[in-house]
Amino acid sequence: MFRLDHANINVTDIDRSLKFYAEAFGLKEVRRITSDEYTIVFLSDGATGFKLELTWLKSKQGAYDLGDNESHLCFEADDFDAAYEKHKEMGIVCFENKAMGVYFVEDPDGYWQEVKPKR
């Protein structure tokens, strides 16, 4: 038996990413690991056990190569219309798939994250 615990993304500015995920999705820091080489911060939605792990490698220079950027997290919104309006105001909506009823936002490092309505 397995259960999902967390997903990781590498970021270039931990403070900028923490601010983004707090503002865009209400995620809060629940754990932090720091060394001379890296900082790892786990974020939680407070409702599920699943966490988002942000890893900042302090010596990393430049942006990460995200390839075709096909990997993503999906956030389910209780109020999809309000979430969409908030993300539009933030200027982070990067792709809409009206046929599927979802949209994507782009985080500060170029990762796309899906938002879907509660079904």
DRENTORKOL-3810 file (N, C-alpha, C; in nm, 4 decimals):
REM DRENTORKOL-3810
@n.u->0.0848; n.v->-0.1183; n.w->0.0000; ca.u->0.0000; ca.v->0.0000; ca.w->0.0000; c.u->0.0886; c.v->0.1235; c.w->0.0000
@n.u->0.0580; n.v->0.2160; n.w->-0.0867; ca.u->0.1295; ca.v->0.3415; ca.w->-0.0949; c.u->0.0305; c.v->0.4562; c.w->-0.0886
@n.u->0.0787; n.v->0.5717; n.w->-0.0450; ca.u->-0.0025; ca.v->0.6933; ca.w->-0.0500; c.u->0.0874; c.v->0.8067; c.w->-0.0949
@n.u->0.0309; n.v->0.9018; n.w->-0.1659; ca.u->0.1082; ca.v->1.0178; ca.w->-0.2080; c.u->0.1407; c.v->1.1032; c.w->-0.0859
@n.u->0.2644; n.v->1.1495; n.w->-0.0763; ca.u->0.3060; ca.v->1.2313; ca.w->0.0369; c.u->0.3379; c.v->1.3739; c.w->-0.0062
@n.u->0.4226; n.v->1.3889; n.w->-0.1085; ca.u->0.4579; ca.v->1.5234; ca.w->-0.1523; c.u->0.5126; c.v->1.5206; c.w->-0.2947
@n.u->0.5186; n.v->1.6374; n.w->-0.3540; ca.u->0.5828; ca.v->1.6573; ca.w->-0.4839; c.u->0.6850; c.v->1.7681; c.w->-0.4662
@n.u->0.7935; n.v->1.7618; n.w->-0.5415; ca.u->0.9005; ca.v->1.8596; ca.w->-0.5305; c.u->0.9136; c.v->1.9404; c.w->-0.6584
@n.u->0.9418; n.v->2.0689; n.w->-0.6428; ca.u->0.9890; ca.v->2.1511; ca.w->-0.7537; c.u->1.1083; c.v->2.2317; c.w->-0.7035
@n.u->1.2038; n.v->2.2527; n.w->-0.7922; ca.u->1.3202; ca.v->2.3344; ca.w->-0.7589; c.u->1.2910; c.v->2.4784; c.w->-0.7982
@n.u->1.3307; n.v->2.5705; n.w->-0.7124; ca.u->1.3022; ca.v->2.7124; ca.w->-0.7333; c.u->1.4310; c.v->2.7933; c.w->-0.7277
@n.u->1.4287; n.v->2.9110; n.w->-0.7878; ca.u->1.5486; ca.v->2.9948; ca.w->-0.7908; c.u->1.5493; c.v->3.1032; c.w->-0.6836
@n.u->1.4347; n.v->3.1281; n.w->-0.6207; ca.u->1.4243; ca.v->3.2293; ca.w->-0.5149; c.u->1.3179; c.v->3.1807; c.w->-0.4172
@n.u->1.3613; n.v->3.1258; n.w->-0.3053; ca.u->1.2688; ca.v->3.0620; ca.w->-0.2109; c.u->1.1655; c.v->3.1606; c.w->-0.1573
@n.u->1.2065; n.v->3.2824; n.w->-0.1250; ca.u->1.1117; ca.v->3.3799; ca.w->-0.0697; c.u->1.0058; c.v->3.4192; c.w->-0.1722
@n.u->1.0460; n.v->3.4392; n.w->-0.2955; ca.u->0.9525; ca.v->3.4740; ca.w->-0.4026; c.u->0.8529; c.v->3.3601; c.w->-0.4239
@n.u->0.9002; n.v->3.2361; n.w->-0.4222; ca.u->0.8127; ca.v->3.1210; ca.w->-0.4422; c.u->0.7176; c.v->3.1010; c.w->-0.3246
@n.u->0.7670; n.v->3.1204; n.w->-0.2027; ca.u->0.6793; ca.v->3.1092; ca.w->-0.0856; c.u->0.5664; c.v->3.2114; c.w->-0.0926
@n.u->0.6006; n.v->3.3338; n.w->-0.1298; ca.u->0.4999; ca.v->3.4393; ca.w->-0.1430; c.u->0.3987; c.v->3.4023; c.w->-0.2514
@n.u->0.4468; n.v->3.3533; n.w->-0.3657; ca.u->0.3578; ca.v->3.3162; ca.w->-0.4753; c.u->0.2583; c.v->3.2086; c.w->-0.4325
@n.u->0.3062; n.v->3.0974; n.w->-0.3764; ca.u->0.2174; ca.v->2.9862; ca.w->-0.3421; c.u->0.1239; c.v->3.0201; c.w->-0.2261
@n.u->0.1656; n.v->3.1102; n.w->-0.1384; ca.u->0.0760; ca.v->3.1575; ca.w->-0.0319; c.u->-0.0352; c.v->3.2434; c.w->-0.0915
@n.u->0.0017; n.v->3.3370; n.w->-0.1780; ca.u->-0.0967; ca.v->3.4282; ca.w->-0.2357; c.u->-0.1883; c.v->3.3578; c.w->-0.3350
@n.u->-0.1320; n.v->3.2764; n.w->-0.4230; ca.u->-0.2104; ca.v->3.2129; ca.w->-0.5289; c.u->-0.2975; c.v->3.0985; c.w->-0.4783
@n.u->-0.2486; n.v->3.0211; n.w->-0.3806; ca.u->-0.3198; ca.v->2.9005; ca.w->-0.3398; c.u->-0.3399; c.v->2.8851; c.w->-0.1886
@n.u->-0.2934; n.v->2.9808; n.w->-0.1107; ca.u->-0.3128; ca.v->2.9729; ca.w->0.0341; c.u->-0.2275; c.v->2.8678; c.w->0.1026
@n.u->-0.1202; n.v->2.8238; n.w->0.0386; ca.u->-0.0343; ca.v->2.7227; ca.w->0.1001; c.u->0.0500; c.v->2.7851; c.w->0.2103
@n.u->0.0706; n.v->2.7067; n.w->0.3162; ca.u->0.1468; ca.v->2.7556; ca.w->0.4315; c.u->0.2651; c.v->2.6621; c.w->0.4596
@n.u->0.3738; n.v->2.7234; n.w->0.5058; ca.u->0.4928; ca.v->2.6469; ca.w->0.5408; c.u->0.4656; c.v->2.5603; c.w->0.6625
@n.u->0.5032; n.v->2.4309; n.w->0.6527; ca.u->0.4857; ca.v->2.3393; ca.w->0.7652; c.u->0.6178; c.v->2.2793; c.w->0.8133
@n.u->0.7213; n.v->2.2900; n.w->0.7315; ca.u->0.8515; ca.v->2.2338; ca.w->0.7703; c.u->0.9594; c.v->2.2967; c.w->0.6840
@n.u->1.0779; n.v->2.3141; n.w->0.7443; ca.u->1.1908; ca.v->2.3732; ca.w->0.6718; c.u->1.3184; c.v->2.2996; c.w->0.7114
@n.u->1.3999; n.v->2.2724; n.w->0.6097; ca.u->1.5312; ca.v->2.2117; ca.w->0.6295; c.u->1.6318; c.v->2.3050; c.w->0.5615
@n.u->1.7330; n.v->2.3467; n.w->0.6349; ca.u->1.8306; ca.v->2.4409; ca.w->0.5802; c.u->1.9715; c.v->2.3890; c.w->0.6013
@n.u->2.0541; n.v->2.4052; n.w->0.4998; ca.u->2.1967; ca.v->2.3756; ca.w->0.5100; c.u->2.2716; c.v->2.4852; c.w->0.4356
@n.u->2.4026; n.v->2.4755; n.w->0.4310; ca.u->2.4817; ca.v->2.5730; ca.w->0.3562; c.u->2.4539; c.v->2.5642; c.w->0.2067
@n.u->2.4147; n.v->2.4457; n.w->0.1580; ca.u->2.3941; ca.v->2.4235; ca.w->0.0149; c.u->2.2512; c.v->2.4434; c.w->-0.0331
@n.u->2.1538; n.v->2.4253; n.w->0.0537; ca.u->2.0141; ca.v->2.4273; ca.w->0.0095; c.u->1.9196; c.v->2.4678; c.w->0.1218
@n.u->1.7995; n.v->2.5052; n.w->0.0805; ca.u->1.6867; ca.v->2.5220; ca.w->0.1714; c.u->1.5704; c.v->2.4458; c.w->0.1100
@n.u->1.5054; n.v->2.3640; n.w->0.1914; ca.u->1.3872; ca.v->2.2896; ca.w->0.1499; c.u->1.2721; c.v->2.3334; c.w->0.2390
@n.u->1.1609; n.v->2.3708; n.w->0.1765; ca.u->1.0429; ca.v->2.4130; ca.w->0.2513; c.u->0.9246; c.v->2.3295; c.w->0.2040
@n.u->0.8530; n.v->2.2711; n.w->0.2989; ca.u->0.7317; ca.v->2.1955; ca.w->0.2688; c.u->0.6111; c.v->2.2844; c.w->0.2936
@n.u->0.5201; n.v->2.2866; n.w->0.1975; ca.u->0.3978; ca.v->2.3666; ca.w->0.2066; c.u->0.2769; c.v->2.2740; c.w->0.2130
@n.u->0.1740; n.v->2.3187; n.w->0.2834; ca.u->0.0521; ca.v->2.2394; ca.w->0.2983; c.u->-0.0699; c.v->2.3259; c.w->0.2718
@n.u->-0.1752; n.v->2.2605; n.w->0.2238; ca.u->-0.3027; ca.v->2.3303; ca.w->0.2073; c.u->-0.3842; c.v->2.3285; c.w->0.3366
@n.u->-0.3396; n.v->2.2533; n.w->0.4360; ca.u->-0.4087; ca.v->2.2467; ca.w->0.5641; c.u->-0.5309; c.v->2.1562; c.w->0.5634
@n.u->-0.5660; n.v->2.1023; n.w->0.4470; ca.u->-0.6857; ca.v->2.0184; ca.w->0.4373; c.u->-0.6516; c.v->1.8729; c.w->0.4056
@n.u->-0.5409; n.v->1.8506; n.w->0.3365; ca.u->-0.4990; ca.v->1.7151; ca.w->0.3007; c.u->-0.3607; c.v->1.6911; c.w->0.3585
@n.u->-0.3133; n.v->1.5692; n.w->0.3503; ca.u->-0.1792; ca.v->1.5374; ca.w->0.3968; c.u->-0.0720; c.v->1.5616; c.w->0.2918
@n.u->-0.1134; n.v->1.5930; n.w->0.1704; ca.u->-0.0192; ca.v->1.6120; ca.w->0.0605; c.u->0.0543; c.v->1.7445; c.w->0.0764
@n.u->0.1856; n.v->1.7427; n.w->0.0470; ca.u->0.2669; ca.v->1.8633; ca.w->0.0617; c.u->0.3392; c.v->1.8955; c.w->-0.0687
@n.u->0.3673; n.v->2.0237; n.w->-0.0881; ca.u->0.4520; ca.v->2.0700; ca.w->-0.1971; c.u->0.5871; c.v->2.1041; c.w->-0.1378
@n.u->0.6912; n.v->2.0417; n.w->-0.1887; ca.u->0.8279; ca.v->2.0658; ca.w->-0.1423; c.u->0.8960; c.v->2.1615; c.w->-0.2399
@n.u->0.9399; n.v->2.2750; n.w->-0.1888; ca.u->1.0173; ca.v->2.3699; ca.w->-0.2677; c.u->1.1633; c.v->2.3548; c.w->-0.2293
@n.u->1.2482; n.v->2.3296; n.w->-0.3273; ca.u->1.3915; ca.v->2.3137; ca.w->-0.3021; c.u->1.4668; c.v->2.4270; c.w->-0.3690
@n.u->1.5439; n.v->2.4992; n.w->-0.2882; ca.u->1.6287; ca.v->2.6069; ca.w->-0.3389; c.u->1.7733; c.v->2.5640; c.w->-0.3230
@n.u->1.8399; n.v->2.5373; n.w->-0.4342; ca.u->1.9822; ca.v->2.5043; ca.w->-0.4343; c.u->2.0579; c.v->2.6363; c.w->-0.4430
@n.u->2.1245; n.v->2.6727; n.w->-0.3362; ca.u->2.1816; ca.v->2.8066; ca.w->-0.3227; c.u->2.2868; c.v->2.8402; c.w->-0.4270
@n.u->2.3559; n.v->2.7406; n.w->-0.4810; ca.u->2.4603; ca.v->2.7685; ca.w->-0.5794; c.u->2.4071; c.v->2.7682; c.w->-0.7232
@n.u->2.2811; n.v->2.7340; n.w->-0.7425; ca.u->2.2236; ca.v->2.7271; ca.w->-0.8776; c.u->2.2150; c.v->2.8661; c.w->-0.9375
@n.u->2.2699; n.v->2.8778; n.w->-1.0569; ca.u->2.2643; ca.v->3.0046; ca.w->-1.1304; c.u->2.1693; c.v->2.9883; c.w->-1.2482
@n.u->2.0833; n.v->3.0856; n.w->-1.2694; ca.u->1.9947; ca.v->3.0835; ca.w->-1.3844; c.u->1.8709; c.v->2.9986; c.w->-1.3642
@n.u->1.7874; n.v->3.0001; n.w->-1.4664; ca.u->1.6592; ca.v->2.9285; ca.w->-1.4625; c.u->1.6795; c.v->2.7792; c.w->-1.4853
@n.u->1.5823; n.v->2.7012; n.w->-1.4418; ca.u->1.5829; ca.v->2.5580; ca.w->-1.4670; c.u->1.5275; c.v->2.5304; c.w->-1.6059
@n.u->1.5777; n.v->2.4252; n.w->-1.6704; ca.u->1.5246; ca.v->2.3805; ca.w->-1.7988; c.u->1.4035; c.v->2.2935; c.w->-1.7684
@n.u->1.2851; n.v->2.3432; n.w->-1.8023; ca.u->1.1622; ca.v->2.2713; ca.w->-1.7707; c.u->1.1146; c.v->2.1839; c.w->-1.8857
@n.u->1.1955; n.v->2.1695; n.w->-1.9883; ca.u->1.1585; ca.v->2.0857; ca.w->-2.1015; c.u->1.0298; c.v->2.1365; c.w->-2.1650
@n.u->0.9379; n.v->2.0470; n.w->-2.1905; ca.u->0.8096; ca.v->2.0840; ca.w->-2.2497; c.u->0.7085; c.v->2.1290; c.w->-2.1447
@n.u->0.7486; n.v->2.1277; n.w->-2.0179; ca.u->0.6643; ca.v->2.1730; ca.w->-1.9074; c.u->0.5313; c.v->2.0985; c.w->-1.9034
@n.u->0.5363; n.v->1.9680; n.w->-1.9257; ca.u->0.4148; ca.v->1.8872; ca.w->-1.9244; c.u->0.3777; c.v->1.8382; c.w->-1.7845
@n.u->0.4727; n.v->1.8361; n.w->-1.6913; ca.u->0.4426; ca.v->1.7943; ca.w->-1.5544; c.u->0.3820; c.v->1.9109; c.w->-1.4794
@n.u->0.2835; n.v->1.8833; n.w->-1.3958; ca.u->0.2204; ca.v->1.9909; ca.w->-1.3197; c.u->0.1476; c.v->1.9341; c.w->-1.1985
@n.u->0.1166; n.v->2.0224; n.w->-1.1066; ca.u->0.0260; ca.v->1.9913; ca.w->-0.9967; c.u->-0.1117; c.v->2.0393; c.w->-1.0382
@n.u->-0.2136; n.v->1.9845; n.w->-0.9773; ca.u->-0.3495; ca.v->2.0310; ca.w->-1.0035; c.u->-0.4128; c.v->2.0721; c.w->-0.8710
@n.u->-0.4630; n.v->2.1945; n.w->-0.8672; ca.u->-0.5318; ca.v->2.2473; ca.w->-0.7505; c.u->-0.6809; c.v->2.2479; c.w->-0.7793
@n.u->-0.7602; n.v->2.1901; n.w->-0.6888; ca.u->-0.9051; ca.v->2.1921; ca.w->-0.7017; c.u->-0.9582; c.v->2.3121; c.w->-0.6247
@n.u->-1.0361; n.v->2.3963; n.w->-0.6915; ca.u->-1.0883; ca.v->2.5186; ca.w->-0.6303; c.u->-1.2330; c.v->2.4992; c.w->-0.5860
@n.u->-1.2622; n.v->2.5298; n.w->-0.4607; ca.u->-1.4006; ca.v->2.5259; ca.w->-0.4129; c.u->-1.4858; c.v->2.6261; c.w->-0.4894
@n.u->-1.4307; n.v->2.7447; n.w->-0.5143; ca.u->-1.4999; ca.v->2.8486; ca.w->-0.5913; c.u->-1.4140; c.v->2.8793; c.w->-0.7134
@n.u->-1.4366; n.v->2.8049; n.w->-0.8197; ca.u->-1.3554; ca.v->2.8129; ca.w->-0.9405; c.u->-1.3579; c.v->2.9526; c.w->-1.0015
@n.u->-1.4758; n.v->3.0138; n.w->-1.0093; ca.u->-1.4869; ca.v->3.1462; ca.w->-1.0709; c.u->-1.4083; c.v->3.2513; c.w->-0.9919
@n.u->-1.4175; n.v->3.2458; n.w->-0.8590; ca.u->-1.3422; ca.v->3.3408; ca.w->-0.7755; c.u->-1.1921; c.v->3.3167; c.w->-0.7888
@n.u->-1.1510; n.v->3.1898; n.w->-0.7951; ca.u->-1.0093; ca.v->3.1578; ca.w->-0.8122; c.u->-0.9592; c.v->3.2119; c.w->-0.9455
@n.u->-1.0384; n.v->3.1914; n.w->-1.0508; ca.u->-1.0003; ca.v->3.2396; ca.w->-1.1835; c.u->-0.9840; c.v->3.3913; c.w->-1.1830
@n.u->-1.0779; n.v->3.4619; n.w->-1.1239; ca.u->-1.0704; ca.v->3.6083; ca.w->-1.1184; c.u->-0.9474; c.v->3.6540; c.w->-1.0408
@n.u->-0.9194; n.v->3.5889; n.w->-0.9289; ca.u->-0.8015; ca.v->3.6245; ca.w->-0.8485; c.u->-0.6739; c.v->3.6035; c.w->-0.9299
@n.u->-0.6639; n.v->3.4902; n.w->-0.9959; ca.u->-0.5434; ca.v->3.4596; ca.w->-1.0728; c.u->-0.5297; c.v->3.5502; c.w->-1.1957
@n.u->-0.6422; n.v->3.5892; n.w->-1.2563; ca.u->-0.6380; ca.v->3.6858; ca.w->-1.3667; c.u->-0.5853; c.v->3.8204; c.w->-1.3164
@n.u->-0.6352; n.v->3.8642; n.w->-1.1997; ca.u->-0.5892; ca.v->3.9905; ca.w->-1.1405; c.u->-0.4404; c.v->3.9846; c.w->-1.1079
@n.u->-0.3917; n.v->3.8671; n.w->-1.0659; ca.u->-0.2497; ca.v->3.8502; ca.w->-1.0355; c.u->-0.1660; c.v->3.8442; c.w->-1.1641
@n.u->-0.2308; n.v->3.8255; n.w->-1.2781; ca.u->-0.1600; ca.v->3.8173; ca.w->-1.4057; c.u->-0.0844; c.v->3.6880; c.w->-1.4252
@n.u->-0.1331; n.v->3.5788; n.w->-1.3656; ca.u->-0.0596; ca.v->3.4529; ca.w->-1.3713; c.u->-0.1281; c.v->3.3452; c.w->-1.4552
@n.u->-0.2481; n.v->3.3709; n.w->-1.5077; ca.u->-0.3134; ca.v->3.2724; ca.w->-1.5941; c.u->-0.2365; c.v->3.2684; c.w->-1.7256
@n.u->-0.1870; n.v->3.1502; n.w->-1.7615; ca.u->-0.1033; ca.v->3.1382; ca.w->-1.8817; c.u->-0.1675; c.v->3.0531; c.w->-1.9903
@n.u->-0.2681; n.v->2.9734; n.w->-1.9545; ca.u->-0.3344; ca.v->2.8898; ca.w->-2.0540; c.u->-0.4717; c.v->2.8513; c.w->-2.0025
@n.u->-0.5709; n.v->2.8577; n.w->-2.0909; ca.u->-0.7066; ca.v->2.8173; ca.w->-2.0560; c.u->-0.7519; c.v->2.7079; c.w->-2.1505
@n.u->-0.8111; n.v->2.6032; n.w->-2.0947; ca.u->-0.8709; ca.v->2.4984; ca.w->-2.1750; c.u->-1.0197; c.v->2.4972; c.w->-2.1416
@n.u->-1.0937; n.v->2.5806; n.w->-2.2102; ca.u->-1.2363; ca.v->2.5960; ca.w->-2.1810; c.u->-1.3137; c.v->2.4674; c.w->-2.2075
@n.u->-1.2710; n.v->2.3882; n.w->-2.3067; ca.u->-1.3389; ca.v->2.2623; ca.w->-2.3369; c.u->-1.3321; c.v->2.1661; c.w->-2.2188
@n.u->-1.2190; n.v->2.1665; n.w->-2.1481; ca.u->-1.2031; ca.v->2.0801; ca.w->-2.0307; c.u->-1.2459; c.v->2.1501; c.w->-1.9022
@n.u->-1.2683; n.v->2.2819; n.w->-1.9078; ca.u->-1.3110; ca.v->2.3558; ca.w->-1.7893; c.u->-1.2004; c.v->2.3776; c.w->-1.6888
@n.u->-1.0756; n.v->2.3927; n.w->-1.7358; ca.u->-0.9611; ca.v->2.4142; ca.w->-1.6477; c.u->-0.8765; c.v->2.5286; c.w->-1.7032
@n.u->-0.7862; n.v->2.5779; n.w->-1.6195; ca.u->-0.6860; ca.v->2.6734; ca.w->-1.6650; c.u->-0.5562; c.v->2.6462; c.w->-1.5911
@n.u->-0.4498; n.v->2.7071; n.w->-1.6405; ca.u->-0.3180; ca.v->2.6911; ca.w->-1.5800; c.u->-0.2636; c.v->2.8271; c.w->-1.5402
@n.u->-0.1879; n.v->2.8298; n.w->-1.4308; ca.u->-0.1157; ca.v->2.9497; ca.w->-1.3898; c.u->0.0330; c.v->2.9188; c.w->-1.3982
@n.u->0.1129; n.v->3.0241; n.w->-1.4136; ca.u->0.2570; ca.v->3.0077; ca.w->-1.4204; c.u->0.3204; c.v->3.0672; c.w->-1.2956
@n.u->0.4032; n.v->2.9877; n.w->-1.2280; ca.u->0.4689; ca.v->3.0372; ca.w->-1.1068; c.u->0.5946; c.v->3.1154; c.w->-1.1448
@n.u->0.6641; n.v->3.1754; n.w->-1.0476; ca.u->0.7797; ca.v->3.2601; ca.w->-1.0789; c.u->0.8942; c.v->3.1891; c.w->-1.1511
@n.u->0.9007; n.v->3.0555; n.w->-1.1417; ca.u->1.0068; ca.v->2.9819; ca.w->-1.2086; c.u->0.9620; c.v->2.9195; c.w->-1.3398
@n.u->0.8398; n.v->2.9495; n.w->-1.3830; ca.u->0.7915; ca.v->2.8993; ca.w->-1.5107; c.u->0.7138; c.v->2.7695; c.w->-1.5041
@n.u->0.6947; n.v->2.7136; n.w->-1.3835; ca.u->0.6139; ca.v->2.5925; ca.w->-1.3709; c.u->0.4669; c.v->2.6272; c.w->-1.3931
@n.u->0.3984; n.v->2.5453; n.w->-1.4711; ca.u->0.2545; ca.v->2.5609; ca.w->-1.4896; c.u->0.1826; c.v->2.4736; c.w->-1.3885
@n.u->0.0805; n.v->2.5286; n.w->-1.3226; ca.u->-0.0019; ca.v->2.4545; ca.w->-1.2277; c.u->-0.1474; c.v->2.4645; c.w->-1.2726
@n.u->-0.2153; n.v->2.3523; n.w->-1.2748; ca.u->-0.3543; ca.v->2.3447; ca.w->-1.3208; c.u->-0.4502; c.v->2.3836; c.w->-1.2088
@n.u->-0.5599; n.v->2.4467; n.w->-1.2471; ca.u->-0.6680; ca.v->2.4749; ca.w->-1.1533; c.u->-0.7963; c.v->2.4194; c.w->-1.2148
@n.u->-0.8683; n.v->2.3398; n.w->-1.1361; ca.u->-0.9929; ca.v->2.2804; ca.w->-1.1846; c.u->-1.1031; c.v->2.3059; c.w->-1.0825
@n.u->-1.2275; n.v->2.3045; n.w->-1.1285; ca.u->-1.3377; ca.v->2.3224; ca.w->-1.0347; c.u->-1.3635; c.v->2.1937; c.w->-0.9550
@n.u->-1.4248; n.v->2.2118; n.w->-0.8409; ca.u->-1.4673; ca.v->2.0969; ca.w->-0.7613; c.u->-1.5815; c.v->2.0312; c.w->-0.8367
@n.u->-1.5699; n.v->1.9029; n.w->-0.8630; ca.u->-1.6734; ca.v->1.8322; ca.w->-0.9402; c.u->-1.7377; c.v->1.7260; c.w->-0.8572
END
